[in-house]
Amino acid sequence: MGVSVATVQSLESGNPGVSLGTFAMAMLALGMMPQFEALADPSDDAIGLALDLDALPERVRRSKKDM
């Protein structure tokens, strides 16, 4: 993985200070990339999708030049 033993120990203990890159390399080494990819899948983020829907305008009017 290219990191120190102390970093691997921090990763194993759940230390939030471990970089996402180190976490991704560990998932790759363990053959768990599909699970890692699922973490970042926006279609599985119900809260994010709901926030996006709330941000949409309720009504969109045509511009005068389109008429």
C-alpha positions in Angstrom: 0.0 0.0 0.0 3.0 2.3 0.3 2.2 3.5 3.9 3.9 3.0 7.2 2.9 0.3 9.7 1.6 3.0 12.0 -0.7 4.3 9.3 -2.1 0.8 8.8 -2.6 0.4 12.5 -4.4 3.8 12.5 -6.6 2.6 9.6 -7.4 -0.7 11.4 -8.3 1.1 14.6 -10.7 3.4 12.7 -8.7 6.6 13.2 -10.6 9.4 11.2 -7.2 11.1 10.5 -6.3 8.4 7.9 -6.5 9.8 4.3 -9.2 8.6 1.9 -6.4 7.6 -0.5 -5.0 5.2 2.1 -8.5 3.8 2.8 -9.1 3.3 -0.9 -5.8 1.5 -1.4 -6.7 -0.8 1.5 -10.1 -1.6 0.0 -8.3 -2.3 -3.4 -5.8 -4.6 -1.7 -8.7 -6.5 0.0 -10.6 -6.8 -3.3 -13.4 -4.6 -2.0 -13.5 -1.9 -4.7 -17.2 -2.5 -5.5 -18.2 -1.7 -1.9 -15.9 1.4 -1.9 -17.4 2.6 -5.2 -20.9 2.2 -3.7 -20.0 4.6 -0.9 -19.7 7.4 -3.4 -22.7 6.5 -5.6 -24.9 9.6 -5.7 -28.0 7.5 -6.6 -27.8 5.8 -3.2 -27.7 9.2 -1.3 -31.4 9.7 -0.4 -30.7 12.9 1.7 -28.5 14.4 -1.1 -31.2 13.6 -3.7 -33.9 15.2 -1.5 -31.8 18.3 -1.0 -31.3 18.5 -4.8 -35.0 18.3 -5.4 -35.6 21.1 -2.9 -33.1 23.3 -4.6 -34.9 23.0 -8.0 -37.2 25.9 -8.9 -40.9 25.2 -8.6 -41.8 26.7 -11.9 -39.7 27.6 -14.9 -41.0 30.2 -17.3 -40.2 30.6 -20.9 -38.2 33.6 -21.9 -39.9 36.2 -24.1 -37.4 35.5 -26.9 -38.5 31.8 -27.1 -42.2 32.7 -27.7 
